[in-house]
Structures are given as structure tokens and as C-alpha cells.
Amino acid sequence: MGEQGCCCCGGVDEREKKLQEIIEKYKNTKGALIPVLHEAQEIYGYLPMSVQKKIAEGLNVSLEEVYGVVTFYTQFSLNPKGKYQIQVCLGTACYVKGANQILEKLQEKLGIHVGECTEDGLFSLDGCRCIGACGLAPVIMINDEVYGRLVPDQIEGILDKYRKG
């Protein structure tokens, strides 16, 4: 699920045009890097190196600075995200109650590792430090829906709900 589209269907070219408009809007604004990155991620869904290079050139900052900001803040992603973004809580309470087995089962059933997206673009998988539902440990969150008190055998049914939905 890379940079899809072509000039004949409006895919990449349309996104590049929007990115250029954003860069132009913020070009002479001090501290514009983070707002530009946010808006660029809204367009592309993530921040591939090609987009980071365009932002660096357009804002006249180094690529190292752009990359540093992208990798420092967790809201930015270097990889594509799926339609359904799965977060596995790996905080202490969840980990002690078996979050690692939940994560292993998700990786097995999806055929991806943490930080990756399924080829069909349906699911992406990430770990996080705490979802804030420690009493329901172990917990995963799919987009905004929380699933708690999980055991590995429940994972297939949860994924099927999204595959069919």
C-alpha cells in the first residue's frame, strides 16, 4: 500500500498538488513544520520519505530536521496505516496479563509485524504503552473500539468482524 495512483486518475498528482498548496500556505510562517506534517499526513495517511523531502525543500529546512520531528512525535507515521488500526497495549498491567500472547496471535493471524500494514490495506498493527483501561487487561484498541480481558482465542473472531464489516 505505497503511493498509489497516477496522473491519469488523479491519485498521486492530486495529493502532490494539495501538498504544494499546504507548503505555500505555510512557507513564510515561523514554526510551520509540525502543522505542515499534520496536514500532509492527512493527505497521504503517513509520511513517506518522498513527502518529507518535498516538505524540507518547500519550507527550506533540512531533511534531517523533518525526519527528526516525524520520528520524535508518535502521532506521525513513516508507514502506511490500515483502515482498521490495531493498538496492542503493552503497559505493565496488560503485559503481566498476557498482552504479548495477544500480540503474537495478531501477528500470526494478520501476517504482519508491529509497525506494518496488511497488503490489502485493511489492518495495521502497533504497540502502545497504555490505553488507560488497566482494569480490563489485556486490552487492544481497533480505531476507537476497546476490547478487554482478551485471550488469544478471541482474536480470530474480532478480526472477522472487521473483515466482514
C-alpha positions as CSV (number, residue, x, y, z in Angstrom):
1,M,0.0,0.0,0.0
2,G,2.5,2.6,-1.1
3,E,2.0,5.8,-3.0
4,Q,-0.8,4.7,-5.3
5,G,-2.3,6.5,-8.2
6,C,-1.1,8.1,-11.5
7,C,-1.5,11.2,-13.5
8,C,-4.4,9.8,-15.5
9,C,-6.6,9.0,-12.4
10,G,-5.8,11.9,-10.1
11,G,-4.0,9.8,-7.4
12,V,-0.5,10.9,-6.7
13,D,-0.7,14.1,-8.7
14,E,-3.8,15.3,-6.8
15,R,-2.1,14.6,-3.5
16,E,1.1,16.3,-4.6
17,K,-0.9,19.4,-5.7
18,K,-2.5,19.5,-2.2
19,L,0.8,19.1,-0.5
20,Q,2.3,22.0,-2.6
21,E,-0.7,24.2,-1.6
22,I,-0.1,23.4,2.1
23,I,3.6,24.2,1.8
24,E,2.8,27.5,0.0
25,K,0.3,28.4,2.7
26,Y,2.9,28.0,5.5
27,K,6.1,28.8,3.6
28,N,6.9,32.0,5.4
29,T,5.4,31.1,8.8
30,K,7.7,30.5,11.7
31,G,7.2,27.1,13.3
32,A,5.3,25.7,10.3
33,L,6.9,22.3,10.2
34,I,4.5,20.5,12.6
35,P,1.3,21.9,11.1
36,V,2.6,21.0,7.6
37,L,3.4,17.5,8.7
38,H,-0.1,17.1,10.2
39,E,-1.8,18.2,7.0
40,A,0.5,16.2,4.8
41,Q,-0.3,13.1,6.9
42,E,-4.0,13.7,6.5
43,I,-3.5,13.7,2.7
44,Y,-1.2,10.6,2.4
45,G,-2.1,8.7,5.6
46,Y,1.5,8.6,6.6
47,L,4.8,10.5,5.8
48,P,6.9,8.6,3.3
49,M,10.4,9.9,2.6
50,S,9.4,11.5,-0.7
51,V,6.9,13.6,1.1
52,Q,9.4,14.5,3.8
53,K,11.8,15.7,1.1
54,K,9.2,17.9,-0.5
55,I,8.4,19.5,2.8
56,A,12.0,20.0,3.6
57,E,12.6,21.7,0.3
58,G,9.4,23.7,0.4
59,L,10.0,25.0,3.9
60,N,13.7,25.4,3.4
61,V,14.7,23.2,6.4
62,S,16.9,20.2,6.4
63,L,15.6,16.7,5.7
64,E,17.3,15.7,9.0
65,E,15.1,18.2,10.9
66,V,11.9,16.9,9.2
67,Y,12.8,13.3,9.8
68,G,13.7,14.1,13.4
69,V,10.3,15.6,14.1
70,V,8.5,12.8,12.3
71,T,10.3,10.1,14.3
72,F,10.1,12.0,17.7
73,Y,6.3,12.6,17.8
74,T,4.2,9.4,18.0
75,Q,1.3,10.9,16.0
76,F,3.4,10.8,12.9
77,S,3.9,7.6,10.9
78,L,6.6,6.5,8.5
79,N,4.5,3.6,7.4
80,P,1.0,3.3,5.9
81,K,-1.9,2.7,8.3
82,G,-4.7,0.3,7.7
83,K,-8.4,1.1,7.5
84,Y,-8.5,-0.6,10.9
85,Q,-5.6,0.5,13.1
86,I,-4.9,-2.1,15.9
87,Q,-3.1,-0.9,19.0
88,V,-2.0,-3.5,21.5
89,C,-1.5,-2.2,25.0
90,L,1.9,-3.3,26.2
91,G,1.8,-1.4,29.5
92,T,2.6,-3.2,32.7
93,A,-0.9,-4.4,33.7
94,C,-1.6,-5.6,30.1
95,Y,1.8,-7.2,29.7
96,V,1.6,-9.1,33.0
97,K,-1.9,-10.4,32.0
98,G,-0.7,-11.7,28.6
99,A,-0.6,-8.9,26.1
100,N,2.5,-10.5,24.5
101,Q,0.4,-13.6,23.6
102,I,-2.3,-11.3,22.2
103,L,0.3,-9.5,20.1
104,E,1.8,-12.8,18.8
105,K,-1.7,-14.1,17.8
106,L,-2.4,-10.8,15.9
107,Q,0.9,-11.0,14.1
108,E,0.2,-14.7,13.2
109,K,-3.4,-14.1,12.0
110,L,-2.6,-10.9,10.1
111,G,0.8,-12.0,8.7
112,I,2.4,-8.7,9.7
113,H,4.7,-7.4,12.5
114,V,4.3,-4.3,14.6
115,G,4.6,-1.2,12.5
116,E,3.3,-2.9,9.4
117,C,0.1,-2.8,7.3
118,T,-1.6,-5.8,5.6
119,E,-1.2,-5.9,1.9
120,D,-4.9,-5.2,1.4
121,G,-4.7,-2.1,3.5
122,L,-7.3,-3.4,5.9
123,F,-5.2,-3.7,9.1
124,S,-2.2,-2.1,10.6
125,L,-0.6,-3.2,13.9
126,D,1.1,-1.1,16.6
127,G,2.1,-1.5,20.2
128,C,1.4,1.3,22.7
129,R,2.3,2.0,26.3
130,C,-1.1,2.4,27.9
131,I,-4.7,2.7,26.6
132,G,-6.0,3.7,30.1
133,A,-8.1,0.6,30.6
134,C,-5.8,-1.3,33.0
135,G,-8.8,-2.9,34.8
136,L,-9.6,-4.7,31.5
137,A,-6.1,-6.0,30.9
138,P,-5.0,-7.3,28.4
139,V,-6.5,-4.7,26.0
140,I,-6.4,-3.9,22.3
141,M,-8.0,-0.9,20.6
142,I,-9.1,-1.1,16.9
143,N,-9.6,2.5,15.8
144,D,-11.8,3.8,18.7
145,E,-13.2,0.5,19.9
146,V,-11.7,-1.1,23.0
147,Y,-11.5,-4.9,23.6
148,G,-10.5,-6.1,27.0
149,R,-9.9,-9.2,29.1
150,L,-8.7,-10.9,26.0
151,V,-7.4,-14.3,25.4
152,P,-5.6,-15.3,22.2
153,D,-8.5,-17.5,21.0
154,Q,-10.7,-14.4,20.7
155,I,-8.5,-12.7,18.2
156,E,-9.8,-14.5,15.1
157,G,-13.4,-13.6,15.8
158,I,-12.6,-10.0,16.4
159,L,-10.7,-9.7,13.2
160,D,-13.5,-11.5,11.3
161,K,-15.9,-8.8,12.5
162,Y,-13.8,-6.2,10.7
163,R,-13.1,-8.3,7.6
164,K,-16.9,-8.8,7.1
165,G,-17.9,-5.3,8.1
